[in-house]
């Protein structure tokens, strides 16, 4: 995979996470009160871009990467749900 493809996947996934923040705000996390609110948002957007790269290996569609950037918090909550 070329660096350009990885960068495109990161940016599209990060944009999806950014759009999610704009539509629905991320609440303050109890364990991270020492971080500022803008840092929490930045970490969320960067995590969206990185998780898009990791989970979308082999998929070249920017639309699916954008969709994953919007829905990765839901995927993480389902995967880590206690049973």
Protein Blocks (a to p, Z undefined) as FASTA:
>chain_A
ZZklmmmmmmmmmmmmmmmmmmpccdddfklmmpcfklmmmmmmmmmmmmmmmmmgoiab
fklmmmmmmmmmmmmmmmmpcZZ
